Amino acid sequence: MPDEDYLVDHLRILFIHESTPYRIAQYLEDAVPRPRHPHTSSVTKFSKGMTIERDAKWEFGSQARSTMVKWAIQLVDYFELPRQVAATAAHFLDRYLSSWSCSKSDLQLLMMSALYLAIKTHQRHPLLSVETMLRTSRGLFSRDQLLRMERHLLDALTWRLHPPLPENVLDIFLRVLVRCYPVEQHTAINDQCLYYLDTALVDGFFVGHAPSVVAMAALCQVLELYIRNDTHEGYPHPMHELMRRTHLMIPAGPCHACRDRFARIMAADETVPDALPKPGSQPVARERMPSPVSVLHPSLDHAGKEA
């Protein structure tokens, strides 16, 4: 395992990335018109009259975004790809739409291009073909449209394709705090935190919140379950302990807001356990918990898995 100095340095780099080149603004509640991308004119040559301009009477909101991200998660699970691919695709989508506009008719193509780009960037073996991706749209888009949109997206993202994700930050949080919580519970804590992060991925509220804030909010919510059960009262608060060890500041206000949002989401989700396993109980398997919108989730009809 890397030493703590290495982990802290890595964490500092992630903090820098999330606040500068990979920063995303909360665009879903912002009514201020966004500029057209300077290369939009080349995209208007697409077949079927495709354009990247905003429809005059349409605003991209949380519901439309949730639909697109859920589709990406379900596709990632269908092809048994790492969940990180879907999170990266959602980041590409959010980063693009926080600065540029997209017509309602082209939103699915933008999401498909973001997902295909994320697959090629993070999951090279085996690589899904363009034809396979096109089949997921049931013939709605052509190969030329997908590849042109991909090039356009690369240009808009300035080729920055390795964003810091909440689960990346969470992994380092848990390593830095490895001496603060029982080793036998780390797997259970990690699994539950990842479930929280999956719910955050599809919820527009979390757009614009730094990955470190979302990851810390999830960790605090999960560890609070231990405190409620009076099993780990003697351990320090993760947020305070992390700041003490790393000297990195996580804003309390946004973190508390994210915690409140998690609490409301989980209160309405019957699939979430009320508490984590107590010490001495059966260990939790090291598989990632099914996403709340995954095709593997028990509440979904698996008939929808048809390609």
Contacts in CASP RR format, 6 or more apart in sequence:
PFRMAT RR
TARGET T0000
AUTHOR 0000-0000-0000
METHOD contacts of the structure
MODEL  1
MPDEDYLVDHLRILFIHESTPYRIAQYLEDAVPRPRHPHTSSVTKFSKGM
TIERDAKWEFGSQARSTMVKWAIQLVDYFELPRQVAATAAHFLDRYLSSW
SCSKSDLQLLMMSALYLAIKTHQRHPLLSVETMLRTSRGLFSRDQLLRME
RHLLDALTWRLHPPLPENVLDIFLRVLVRCYPVEQHTAINDQCLYYLDTA
LVDGFFVGHAPSVVAMAALCQVLELYIRNDTHEGYPHPMHELMRRTHLMI
PAGPCHACRDRFARIMAADETVPDALPKPGSQPVARERMPSPVSVLHPSL
DHAGKEA
1 175 0 8 1.000
1 178 0 8 1.000
2 10 0 8 1.000
2 175 0 8 1.000
4 176 0 8 1.000
4 245 0 8 1.000
7 172 0 8 1.000
7 175 0 8 1.000
7 176 0 8 1.000
8 176 0 8 1.000
8 245 0 8 1.000
8 246 0 8 1.000
8 248 0 8 1.000
10 172 0 8 1.000
11 169 0 8 1.000
11 172 0 8 1.000
11 173 0 8 1.000
11 176 0 8 1.000
11 246 0 8 1.000
11 248 0 8 1.000
12 246 0 8 1.000
12 248 0 8 1.000
14 164 0 8 1.000
14 168 0 8 1.000
14 169 0 8 1.000
14 172 0 8 1.000
14 211 0 8 1.000
14 212 0 8 1.000
15 212 0 8 1.000
15 248 0 8 1.000
17 163 0 8 1.000
17 164 0 8 1.000
18 163 0 8 1.000
18 164 0 8 1.000
18 169 0 8 1.000
18 210 0 8 1.000
18 211 0 8 1.000
18 212 0 8 1.000
19 210 0 8 1.000
21 158 0 8 1.000
21 160 0 8 1.000
22 91 0 8 1.000
22 95 0 8 1.000
22 160 0 8 1.000
22 163 0 8 1.000
22 164 0 8 1.000
23 210 0 8 1.000
24 91 0 8 1.000
24 94 0 8 1.000
24 95 0 8 1.000
24 98 0 8 1.000
24 207 0 8 1.000
24 208 0 8 1.000
25 98 0 8 1.000
25 99 0 8 1.000
25 208 0 8 1.000
26 98 0 8 1.000
26 207 0 8 1.000
26 208 0 8 1.000
26 209 0 8 1.000
27 34 0 8 1.000
27 60 0 8 1.000
27 94 0 8 1.000
27 97 0 8 1.000
27 98 0 8 1.000
27 207 0 8 1.000
28 60 0 8 1.000
28 61 0 8 1.000
28 62 0 8 1.000
28 65 0 8 1.000
28 204 0 8 1.000
28 207 0 8 1.000
31 59 0 8 1.000
33 54 0 8 1.000
33 101 0 8 1.000
34 54 0 8 1.000
34 97 0 8 1.000
34 98 0 8 1.000
34 99 0 8 1.000
34 100 0 8 1.000
34 101 0 8 1.000
35 99 0 8 1.000
35 100 0 8 1.000
35 101 0 8 1.000
36 52 0 8 1.000
36 53 0 8 1.000
36 100 0 8 1.000
36 101 0 8 1.000
37 43 0 8 1.000
37 52 0 8 1.000
37 99 0 8 1.000
37 100 0 8 1.000
37 101 0 8 1.000
37 152 0 8 1.000
37 155 0 8 1.000
37 156 0 8 1.000
39 152 0 8 1.000
39 155 0 8 1.000
39 156 0 8 1.000
40 51 0 8 1.000
40 52 0 8 1.000
40 53 0 8 1.000
42 152 0 8 1.000
43 50 0 8 1.000
43 51 0 8 1.000
43 52 0 8 1.000
43 148 0 8 1.000
43 149 0 8 1.000
43 152 0 8 1.000
44 50 0 8 1.000
44 51 0 8 1.000
44 52 0 8 1.000
45 148 0 8 1.000
46 144 0 8 1.000
46 145 0 8 1.000
46 148 0 8 1.000
46 149 0 8 1.000
47 142 0 8 1.000
47 144 0 8 1.000
47 145 0 8 1.000
48 142 0 8 1.000
48 145 0 8 1.000
50 105 0 8 1.000
50 106 0 8 1.000
50 109 0 8 1.000
50 145 0 8 1.000
51 103 0 8 1.000
51 106 0 8 1.000
52 100 0 8 1.000
52 101 0 8 1.000
52 102 0 8 1.000
52 103 0 8 1.000
52 106 0 8 1.000
52 152 0 8 1.000
53 101 0 8 1.000
53 103 0 8 1.000
54 101 0 8 1.000
54 102 0 8 1.000
54 103 0 8 1.000
55 103 0 8 1.000
55 104 0 8 1.000
55 105 0 8 1.000
58 103 0 8 1.000
58 104 0 8 1.000
60 97 0 8 1.000
60 102 0 8 1.000
60 104 0 8 1.000
60 107 0 8 1.000
62 203 0 8 1.000
62 204 0 8 1.000
62 205 0 8 1.000
64 104 0 8 1.000
64 107 0 8 1.000
65 93 0 8 1.000
65 94 0 8 1.000
65 97 0 8 1.000
65 204 0 8 1.000
65 207 0 8 1.000
66 202 0 8 1.000
66 203 0 8 1.000
66 204 0 8 1.000
68 93 0 8 1.000
68 107 0 8 1.000
68 108 0 8 1.000
68 111 0 8 1.000
69 86 0 8 1.000
69 89 0 8 1.000
69 90 0 8 1.000
69 93 0 8 1.000
69 111 0 8 1.000
69 201 0 8 1.000
69 202 0 8 1.000
69 293 0 8 1.000
70 202 0 8 1.000
70 293 0 8 1.000
71 111 0 8 1.000
72 86 0 8 1.000
72 89 0 8 1.000
72 90 0 8 1.000
72 111 0 8 1.000
72 114 0 8 1.000
72 115 0 8 1.000
73 83 0 8 1.000
73 86 0 8 1.000
73 198 0 8 1.000
73 201 0 8 1.000
73 202 0 8 1.000
73 291 0 8 1.000
73 293 0 8 1.000
73 294 0 8 1.000
74 293 0 8 1.000
74 294 0 8 1.000
74 295 0 8 1.000
75 86 0 8 1.000
75 115 0 8 1.000
75 136 0 8 1.000
76 82 0 8 1.000
76 83 0 8 1.000
76 85 0 8 1.000
76 86 0 8 1.000
76 115 0 8 1.000
77 83 0 8 1.000
77 290 0 8 1.000
77 291 0 8 1.000
77 294 0 8 1.000
77 295 0 8 1.000
77 296 0 8 1.000
78 295 0 8 1.000
78 305 0 8 1.000
78 307 0 8 1.000
79 128 0 8 1.000
81 119 0 8 1.000
81 123 0 8 1.000
82 122 0 8 1.000
82 123 0 8 1.000
83 167 0 8 1.000
83 194 0 8 1.000
83 198 0 8 1.000
83 288 0 8 1.000
83 291 0 8 1.000
84 122 0 8 1.000
84 165 0 8 1.000
84 167 0 8 1.000
85 115 0 8 1.000
85 118 0 8 1.000
85 119 0 8 1.000
85 122 0 8 1.000
85 123 0 8 1.000
86 115 0 8 1.000
86 118 0 8 1.000
86 201 0 8 1.000
87 165 0 8 1.000
87 166 0 8 1.000
87 167 0 8 1.000
87 197 0 8 1.000
87 201 0 8 1.000
88 118 0 8 1.000
88 121 0 8 1.000
88 122 0 8 1.000
88 161 0 8 1.000
88 163 0 8 1.000
88 165 0 8 1.000
89 111 0 8 1.000
89 114 0 8 1.000
89 115 0 8 1.000
89 117 0 8 1.000
89 118 0 8 1.000
90 114 0 8 1.000
90 201 0 8 1.000
91 163 0 8 1.000
91 165 0 8 1.000
92 114 0 8 1.000
92 117 0 8 1.000
92 118 0 8 1.000
92 153 0 8 1.000
92 157 0 8 1.000
92 161 0 8 1.000
93 110 0 8 1.000
93 111 0 8 1.000
93 114 0 8 1.000
94 207 0 8 1.000
94 208 0 8 1.000
95 157 0 8 1.000
95 163 0 8 1.000
96 102 0 8 1.000
96 110 0 8 1.000
96 114 0 8 1.000
96 153 0 8 1.000
96 156 0 8 1.000
96 157 0 8 1.000
98 207 0 8 1.000
98 208 0 8 1.000
99 156 0 8 1.000
100 156 0 8 1.000
102 110 0 8 1.000
106 149 0 8 1.000
108 137 0 8 1.000
108 140 0 8 1.000
108 141 0 8 1.000
109 137 0 8 1.000
109 140 0 8 1.000
109 141 0 8 1.000
109 145 0 8 1.000
109 146 0 8 1.000
109 149 0 8 1.000
110 149 0 8 1.000
110 153 0 8 1.000
112 133 0 8 1.000
112 136 0 8 1.000
112 137 0 8 1.000
112 141 0 8 1.000
112 146 0 8 1.000
112 149 0 8 1.000
113 146 0 8 1.000
113 149 0 8 1.000
113 150 0 8 1.000
113 152 0 8 1.000
113 153 0 8 1.000
114 153 0 8 1.000
115 133 0 8 1.000
116 128 0 8 1.000
116 130 0 8 1.000
116 133 0 8 1.000
116 146 0 8 1.000
116 150 0 8 1.000
117 150 0 8 1.000
117 153 0 8 1.000
117 154 0 8 1.000
117 161 0 8 1.000
119 127 0 8 1.000
119 128 0 8 1.000
120 127 0 8 1.000
121 161 0 8 1.000
121 162 0 8 1.000
130 143 0 8 1.000
130 146 0 8 1.000
130 147 0 8 1.000
131 143 0 8 1.000
133 146 0 8 1.000
134 141 0 8 1.000
134 142 0 8 1.000
134 143 0 8 1.000
134 146 0 8 1.000
135 307 0 8 1.000
136 307 0 8 1.000
154 161 0 8 1.000
164 211 0 8 1.000
164 212 0 8 1.000
165 211 0 8 1.000
166 197 0 8 1.000
166 200 0 8 1.000
166 211 0 8 1.000
166 212 0 8 1.000
166 214 0 8 1.000
166 215 0 8 1.000
166 218 0 8 1.000
167 194 0 8 1.000
167 197 0 8 1.000
167 215 0 8 1.000
168 211 0 8 1.000
169 211 0 8 1.000
169 212 0 8 1.000
169 215 0 8 1.000
169 216 0 8 1.000
170 190 0 8 1.000
170 193 0 8 1.000
170 194 0 8 1.000
170 197 0 8 1.000
170 215 0 8 1.000
170 218 0 8 1.000
170 219 0 8 1.000
173 215 0 8 1.000
173 216 0 8 1.000
173 219 0 8 1.000
173 238 0 8 1.000
173 242 0 8 1.000
174 186 0 8 1.000
174 189 0 8 1.000
174 190 0 8 1.000
174 193 0 8 1.000
174 219 0 8 1.000
176 242 0 8 1.000
176 245 0 8 1.000
176 246 0 8 1.000
177 238 0 8 1.000
177 241 0 8 1.000
177 242 0 8 1.000
177 245 0 8 1.000
178 186 0 8 1.000
180 235 0 8 1.000
180 236 0 8 1.000
180 238 0 8 1.000
180 241 0 8 1.000
181 189 0 8 1.000
181 223 0 8 1.000
181 226 0 8 1.000
181 232 0 8 1.000
181 235 0 8 1.000
182 232 0 8 1.000
182 279 0 8 1.000
184 279 0 8 1.000
184 280 0 8 1.000
184 283 0 8 1.000
185 226 0 8 1.000
185 276 0 8 1.000
185 277 0 8 1.000
185 279 0 8 1.000
187 283 0 8 1.000
187 284 0 8 1.000
187 286 0 8 1.000
188 276 0 8 1.000
188 277 0 8 1.000
188 283 0 8 1.000
188 284 0 8 1.000
189 219 0 8 1.000
189 222 0 8 1.000
189 223 0 8 1.000
189 276 0 8 1.000
191 284 0 8 1.000
191 286 0 8 1.000
191 287 0 8 1.000
191 288 0 8 1.000
191 289 0 8 1.000
192 222 0 8 1.000
192 225 0 8 1.000
192 273 0 8 1.000
192 276 0 8 1.000
192 289 0 8 1.000
193 215 0 8 1.000
193 218 0 8 1.000
193 219 0 8 1.000
193 222 0 8 1.000
194 288 0 8 1.000
194 289 0 8 1.000
195 272 0 8 1.000
195 289 0 8 1.000
195 291 0 8 1.000
195 292 0 8 1.000
196 217 0 8 1.000
196 218 0 8 1.000
196 221 0 8 1.000
196 222 0 8 1.000
196 262 0 8 1.000
196 266 0 8 1.000
197 214 0 8 1.000
197 215 0 8 1.000
197 218 0 8 1.000
198 289 0 8 1.000
198 291 0 8 1.000
198 292 0 8 1.000
198 293 0 8 1.000
198 294 0 8 1.000
199 262 0 8 1.000
199 265 0 8 1.000
199 266 0 8 1.000
199 269 0 8 1.000
199 291 0 8 1.000
199 292 0 8 1.000
200 206 0 8 1.000
200 214 0 8 1.000
200 218 0 8 1.000
200 258 0 8 1.000
200 262 0 8 1.000
201 291 0 8 1.000
202 292 0 8 1.000
202 293 0 8 1.000
203 261 0 8 1.000
203 265 0 8 1.000
205 258 0 8 1.000
205 261 0 8 1.000
206 214 0 8 1.000
206 258 0 8 1.000
206 261 0 8 1.000
209 254 0 8 1.000
209 257 0 8 1.000
209 258 0 8 1.000
210 254 0 8 1.000
212 248 0 8 1.000
212 250 0 8 1.000
213 250 0 8 1.000
213 251 0 8 1.000
213 254 0 8 1.000
213 255 0 8 1.000
213 258 0 8 1.000
214 258 0 8 1.000
216 238 0 8 1.000
216 239 0 8 1.000
216 242 0 8 1.000
216 250 0 8 1.000
216 255 0 8 1.000
217 255 0 8 1.000
217 256 0 8 1.000
217 258 0 8 1.000
217 259 0 8 1.000
217 262 0 8 1.000
218 258 0 8 1.000
218 262 0 8 1.000
219 238 0 8 1.000
220 237 0 8 1.000
220 238 0 8 1.000
220 239 0 8 1.000
220 255 0 8 1.000
220 259 0 8 1.000
221 259 0 8 1.000
221 262 0 8 1.000
221 263 0 8 1.000
221 266 0 8 1.000
222 276 0 8 1.000
223 232 0 8 1.000
223 235 0 8 1.000
223 238 0 8 1.000
225 274 0 8 1.000
225 275 0 8 1.000
225 276 0 8 1.000
226 232 0 8 1.000
226 276 0 8 1.000
227 233 0 8 1.000
228 275 0 8 1.000
229 275 0 8 1.000
229 278 0 8 1.000
231 278 0 8 1.000
231 279 0 8 1.000
236 244 0 8 1.000
239 250 0 8 1.000
239 252 0 8 1.000
239 255 0 8 1.000
242 248 0 8 1.000
242 250 0 8 1.000
243 249 0 8 1.000
243 250 0 8 1.000
266 272 0 8 1.000
269 292 0 8 1.000
271 292 0 8 1.000
271 297 0 8 1.000
271 298 0 8 1.000
271 299 0 8 1.000
277 283 0 8 1.000
277 284 0 8 1.000
290 296 0 8 1.000
290 297 0 8 1.000
290 298 0 8 1.000
291 297 0 8 1.000
293 300 0 8 1.000
294 300 0 8 1.000
295 302 0 8 1.000
295 304 0 8 1.000
295 305 0 8 1.000
END
